[in-house]
Amino acid sequence: MKNYRVLLFDEEEQFVVTLMNYVNRNSQIPILILAFTNEEEVADFLIGHKPDLIVVNRKIDSSIFCTEEKIPVIWIVDEWKEQEEEPKEESYIFKYSPASVYVHRMLGVLSEKKCNFAYGKQMNAVAVYSPVGRCGTTGLAKELCRTYSAQGGGKAVLYIGWEEFPSQWDDERRMEQCLYYIKQRTDNISMKLKALSMEKQGYDQLPSGGIYSELRELELDDIRWLLERIEAEGYYDFLVVDVGSGSLSKLEFLTEFNVVYLPYLQELHVEQKISQFVKMMQLLPEWEGFSEKCFPVLMTGQIMNMEQCQLLEQERKGGNLQTIQQVVEEFDRKSL
């Protein structure tokens, strides 16, 4: 899924080859790097080709990149202090930055370009939510991401953390930027989110923010737009949202997802809370559809592993996983 072509030019062969291999061998990065160390070869290439982005050492003569149609450029600087003397509107990167930093910087620039990856491809939007705390919601969400990314064909998976209180504070405030993009209806939202996220364990992770009240400003139209746009842009195959029990202002937001997994513990007070949750959801006009795609998952106190998640998905797709309506009916029978 290499939809963006990036021209990389630096005279140090080991540097360009190493960065090129890092990017081109990773199927989760939608970038194909074309690496050059010779100015004449670059000039010849640009005669008949137009890359989406140029990443070039600042010491190289920039006149060879003057084309009729302007191509965005990221300038590589050998000493970071050099960029302080240059115009603020230009983009720079320290040459010896980690490869992951190069990827995020390139994606940040490329996200301004529209690109349909596979128009019309179905994207599965999965919410992991529980009205009860400390039921392993986050662990289940992340293990599902690992399961989806391990499927054949190099599936692209995005995890979005919408917890109220994350275990770690995100100094970069990425979730705040994510919410801004949603509210502004920003084009190419998939690449915007990929540029913000971290790739871990084979999937993209956008961690929770530190101020969950900002999440409660989301409206139903915001959620609907986000899911529709990510599917329409066709980059991600799976979106998994880790939803805190109080992070969204309305429960009806959950009805927009294709699947809702609801982890719970086998304790009387937990079952009672889930029953109350169902009674509230039954008041919504979307209840019938929601009841067929919401699946309680009994947790044993340990994080589910990939094998268990694979079995969970097989049972759901095969119609053998109990829906929330069926589980609550069992709760009611036990209480009689």
Secondary structure per residue as TSV (DSSP state, phi and psi in degrees):
chain	resnum	aa	ss	phi	psi
A	1	M	-	360.0	51.7
A	2	K	-	-92.1	88.7
A	3	N	-	-94.4	-16.6
A	4	Y	E	-112.3	135.1
A	5	R	E	-106.6	126.5
A	6	V	E	-119.5	127.0
A	7	L	E	-89.7	119.9
A	8	L	E	-110.5	125.5
A	9	F	E	-134.8	116.5
A	10	D	-	-154.1	147.8
A	11	E	S	-76.5	-12.3
A	12	E	-	-87.7	107.5
A	13	E	H	-63.0	-43.6
A	14	Q	H	-60.9	-37.9
A	15	F	H	-63.9	-50.7
A	16	V	H	-69.2	-36.1
A	17	V	H	-67.6	-42.2
A	18	T	H	-63.2	-46.0
A	19	L	H	-67.5	-40.5
A	20	M	H	-60.4	-46.2
A	21	N	H	-65.2	-38.8
A	22	Y	H	-59.7	-44.7
A	23	V	H	-78.2	-48.8
A	24	N	H	-69.3	-25.6
A	25	R	T	-86.1	-7.6
A	26	N	-	-98.3	108.1
A	27	S	T	-68.1	-15.3
A	28	Q	T	-84.6	-6.6
A	29	I	S	-102.0	116.4
A	30	P	-	-79.4	38.1
A	31	I	E	-125.8	134.9
A	32	L	E	-111.6	117.4
A	33	I	E	-92.2	131.5
A	34	L	E	-109.4	109.0
A	35	A	E	-98.6	138.9
A	36	F	E	-135.9	149.5
A	37	T	-	-125.8	-0.4
A	38	N	-	-123.2	129.8
A	39	E	H	-65.0	-38.4
A	40	E	H	-66.0	-38.8
A	41	E	H	-65.5	-37.3
A	42	V	H	-64.7	-46.2
A	43	A	H	-60.7	-42.4
A	44	D	H	-64.2	-41.3
A	45	F	H	-62.6	-41.8
A	46	L	H	-70.8	-15.2
A	47	I	H	-64.4	-41.1
A	48	G	H	-115.7	4.3
A	49	H	-	-135.3	150.0
A	50	K	-	-127.9	101.6
A	51	P	-	-71.0	162.4
A	52	D	S	-80.5	-22.8
A	53	L	E	-156.4	146.4
A	54	I	E	-117.4	129.7
A	55	V	E	-118.7	112.6
A	56	V	E	-141.8	148.3
A	57	N	E	-66.7	136.1
A	58	R	T	-63.5	-22.6
A	59	K	T	-76.2	-13.8
A	60	I	S	-83.1	143.8
A	61	D	-	-58.1	118.7
A	62	S	G	-80.1	-7.4
A	63	S	G	-64.0	-26.6
A	64	I	G	-69.9	-13.7
A	65	F	G	-98.5	7.2
A	66	C	-	-79.2	104.4
A	67	T	-	-120.7	166.8
A	68	E	S	-61.9	-38.3
A	69	E	S	-105.2	121.3
A	70	K	-	-65.8	131.7
A	71	I	-	-110.4	131.0
A	72	P	-	-62.5	147.1
A	73	V	E	-129.8	137.9
A	74	I	E	-111.2	122.1
A	75	W	E	-90.6	128.7
A	76	I	E	-87.9	128.2
A	77	V	E	-118.0	136.6
A	78	D	S	-74.7	-28.5
A	79	E	S	-127.3	127.1
A	80	W	G	-64.5	-28.0
A	81	K	G	-64.7	-20.0
A	82	E	G	-61.8	-36.1
A	83	Q	G	-70.0	-19.1
A	84	E	G	-66.2	-21.1
A	85	E	G	-92.4	-3.1
A	86	E	S	-99.6	163.4
A	87	P	-	-57.1	139.2
A	88	K	T	-65.7	-26.4
A	89	E	T	-75.3	-11.5
A	90	E	S	-88.4	157.0
A	91	S	E	-107.4	132.6
A	92	Y	E	-129.7	156.2
A	93	I	E	-146.0	139.0
A	94	F	E	-70.2	130.3
A	95	K	T	-54.4	-38.7
A	96	Y	T	-97.3	28.4
A	97	S	S	-70.8	154.3
A	98	P	-	-59.8	153.4
A	99	A	H	-58.8	-35.2
A	100	S	H	-62.5	-33.0
A	101	V	H	-68.7	-40.0
A	102	Y	H	-59.0	-45.4
A	103	V	H	-60.7	-46.7
A	104	H	H	-65.0	-37.8
A	105	R	H	-67.5	-42.3
A	106	M	H	-64.8	-43.1
A	107	L	H	-64.2	-35.6
A	108	G	H	-61.1	-40.0
A	109	V	H	-74.9	-44.4
A	110	L	H	-67.6	-23.4
A	111	S	T	-65.2	-14.0
A	112	E	T	-78.0	-13.9
A	113	K	S	-97.8	134.8
A	114	K	-	-76.1	137.8
A	115	C	-	-155.3	115.1
A	116	N	-	-86.8	122.0
A	117	F	S	-84.6	-43.1
A	118	A	S	-158.3	77.5
A	119	Y	T	-57.3	131.1
A	120	G	T	89.9	-3.7
A	121	K	-	-69.3	139.4
A	122	Q	-	-76.6	132.7
A	123	M	-	-112.5	131.6
A	124	N	E	-93.2	116.3
A	125	A	E	-100.3	115.6
A	126	V	E	-117.2	127.8
A	127	A	E	-106.3	138.3
A	128	V	E	-114.5	116.1
A	129	Y	E	-144.3	146.3
A	130	S	-	-145.3	135.8
A	131	P	S	-73.0	-3.7
A	132	V	S	-117.1	135.7
A	133	G	S	-78.9	163.5
A	134	R	S	57.4	44.1
A	135	C	S	-111.1	9.7
A	136	G	S	83.6	28.2
A	137	T	H	-61.1	-50.5
A	138	T	H	-64.6	-42.4
A	139	G	H	-61.0	-41.3
A	140	L	H	-66.5	-42.7
A	141	A	H	-60.5	-44.6
A	142	K	H	-72.5	-33.1
A	143	E	H	-71.4	-33.7
A	144	L	H	-62.5	-40.2
A	145	C	H	-60.0	-44.8
A	146	R	H	-61.3	-39.8
A	147	T	H	-64.6	-45.6
A	148	Y	H	-65.3	-42.1
A	149	S	H	-69.5	-21.0
A	150	A	T	-83.3	-7.5
A	151	Q	S	-67.6	156.6
A	152	G	T	-64.8	157.2
A	153	G	T	90.0	8.1
A	154	G	T	62.2	56.2
A	155	K	-	-64.9	135.1
A	156	A	-	-93.3	124.8
A	157	V	E	-127.5	136.4
A	158	L	E	-122.4	127.2
A	159	Y	E	-102.2	127.8
A	160	I	E	-117.3	123.3
A	161	G	E	-90.9	112.1
A	162	W	E	-117.7	49.9
A	163	E	-	-83.7	159.3
A	164	E	S	-75.8	-45.5
A	165	F	S	-130.1	93.3
A	166	P	-	-68.9	157.7
A	167	S	S	-72.2	-22.0
A	168	Q	S	-132.8	141.8
A	169	W	-	-81.5	134.6
A	170	D	-	-95.3	103.3
A	171	D	T	-63.1	-25.5
A	172	E	T	-82.6	-7.6
A	173	R	-	52.1	47.2
A	174	R	H	-67.6	-35.2
A	175	M	H	-66.4	-33.8
A	176	E	H	-60.8	-41.5
A	177	Q	H	-67.6	-38.5
A	178	C	H	-59.3	-47.0
A	179	L	H	-65.0	-34.3
A	180	Y	H	-63.1	-44.6
A	181	Y	H	-60.3	-40.9
A	182	I	H	-64.5	-48.1
A	183	K	H	-64.7	-32.3
A	184	Q	T	-86.9	-1.4
A	185	R	T	53.1	50.6
A	186	T	-	-69.9	134.5
A	187	D	S	-64.1	155.1
A	188	N	S	53.9	47.4
A	189	I	H	-62.1	-31.1
A	190	S	H	-60.7	-45.7
A	191	M	H	-73.8	-29.9
A	192	K	H	-61.3	-45.1
A	193	L	H	-71.2	-35.8
A	194	K	H	-64.7	-38.8
A	195	A	H	-65.7	-30.5
A	196	L	H	-79.6	-28.6
A	197	S	S	-82.3	169.9
A	198	M	E	-112.0	138.1
A	199	E	E	-91.5	118.7
A	200	K	E	-139.7	135.9
A	201	Q	T	55.7	31.5
A	202	G	T	89.8	4.4
A	203	Y	E	-142.4	163.4
A	204	D	E	-86.8	133.6
A	205	Q	E	-119.6	124.9
A	206	L	E	-110.4	103.1
A	207	P	-	-71.1	160.4
A	208	S	-	-64.7	151.3
A	209	G	-	-85.6	176.8
A	210	G	S	-94.8	-9.7
A	211	I	-	-123.7	94.3
A	212	Y	G	-71.7	-15.5
A	213	S	G	-60.7	-26.9
A	214	E	G	-66.4	-32.4
A	215	L	G	-65.1	-32.1
A	216	R	G	-74.2	-3.7
A	217	E	G	-84.7	-8.5
A	218	L	-	-69.0	140.7
A	219	E	-	-108.3	167.7
A	220	L	H	-57.6	-39.8
A	221	D	H	-63.3	-32.0
A	222	D	H	-66.4	-46.6
A	223	I	H	-62.9	-45.5
A	224	R	H	-61.9	-43.8
A	225	W	H	-62.2	-45.5
A	226	L	H	-58.5	-49.0
A	227	L	H	-65.9	-40.6
A	228	E	H	-66.1	-41.9
A	229	R	H	-69.8	-41.3
A	230	I	H	-63.0	-39.6
A	231	E	H	-67.9	-42.9
A	232	A	H	-64.7	-36.2
A	233	E	H	-72.7	-24.5
A	234	G	T	76.7	14.2
A	235	Y	-	-85.8	-50.5
A	236	Y	-	-86.2	137.0
A	237	D	S	-88.2	-32.6
A	238	F	E	-135.9	138.0
A	239	L	E	-122.6	122.7
A	240	V	E	-117.8	119.9
A	241	V	E	-110.6	122.5
A	242	D	E	-89.6	100.2
A	243	V	E	-98.5	122.2
A	244	G	-	-71.0	154.9
A	245	S	T	-64.6	-22.9
A	246	G	T	-126.4	16.4
A	247	S	S	-83.7	-20.9
A	248	L	S	-106.0	144.0
A	249	S	S	-75.4	-22.1
A	250	K	-	-138.1	135.4
A	251	L	G	-66.6	-25.0
A	252	E	G	-63.7	-16.4
A	253	F	G	-58.2	-32.6
A	254	L	G	-64.4	-24.5
A	255	T	G	-70.4	-12.4
A	256	E	G	-79.9	-15.1
A	257	F	S	-85.0	153.6
A	258	N	S	-69.7	-37.3
A	259	V	E	-139.7	140.4
A	260	V	E	-126.6	117.4
A	261	Y	E	-96.7	131.0
A	262	L	E	-120.8	93.7
A	263	P	E	-70.8	145.6
A	264	Y	E	-152.6	163.3
A	265	L	-	-107.4	150.4
A	266	Q	S	-84.6	73.4
A	267	E	-	-131.9	147.7
A	268	L	H	-59.0	-46.1
A	269	H	H	-67.8	-29.5
A	270	V	H	-69.1	-45.9
A	271	E	H	-61.6	-37.6
A	272	Q	H	-65.1	-39.9
A	273	K	H	-67.0	-38.3
A	274	I	H	-66.2	-38.2
A	275	S	H	-62.3	-39.6
A	276	Q	H	-67.3	-37.3
A	277	F	H	-59.9	-44.0
A	278	V	H	-62.8	-41.3
A	279	K	H	-61.1	-37.2
A	280	M	H	-69.4	-42.1
A	281	M	H	-66.9	-30.7
A	282	Q	T	-65.4	-16.7
A	283	L	T	-77.6	-14.5
A	284	L	S	-84.9	145.4
A	285	P	T	-65.6	-20.2
A	286	E	T	-86.9	5.0
A	287	W	H	-55.9	-46.2
A	288	E	H	-58.0	-46.8
A	289	G	H	-67.5	-39.4
A	290	F	H	-64.3	-41.4
A	291	S	H	-62.4	-22.6
A	292	E	H	-88.7	-11.8
A	293	K	H	-122.6	8.3
A	294	C	E	-106.4	125.0
A	295	F	E	-126.3	110.0
A	296	P	E	-63.9	142.3
A	297	V	E	-125.2	114.2
A	298	L	E	-72.5	122.2
A	299	M	-	-101.6	143.8
A	300	T	-	-98.7	6.3
A	301	G	S	100.1	-9.1
A	302	Q	S	-118.0	151.6
A	303	I	-	-67.1	132.9
A	304	M	-	-65.9	140.8
A	305	N	-	-93.1	177.9
A	306	M	H	-63.4	-39.1
A	307	E	H	-61.7	-41.9
A	308	Q	H	-66.8	-37.3
A	309	C	H	-67.4	-37.9
A	310	Q	H	-61.3	-42.8
A	311	L	H	-65.2	-39.4
A	312	L	H	-59.1	-46.3
A	313	E	H	-65.8	-39.4
A	314	Q	H	-62.8	-42.5
A	315	E	H	-66.7	-39.8
A	316	R	H	-64.9	-48.9
A	317	K	H	-66.1	-28.6
A	318	G	T	-85.2	0.3
A	319	G	T	75.8	19.5
A	320	N	-	-105.5	4.2
A	321	L	S	-99.0	130.7
A	322	Q	-	-66.0	136.5
A	323	T	-	-80.1	170.4
A	324	I	H	-63.4	-34.8
A	325	Q	H	-62.4	-44.1
A	326	Q	H	-66.5	-39.7
A	327	V	H	-67.2	-43.5
A	328	V	H	-66.1	-34.5
A	329	E	H	-62.4	-35.6
A	330	E	H	-67.1	-40.9
A	331	F	H	-56.3	-45.7
A	332	D	H	-64.3	-39.4
A	333	R	H	-65.5	-36.9
A	334	K	H	-67.0	-31.3
A	335	S	H	-79.8	-11.9
A	336	L	-	-72.8	360.0
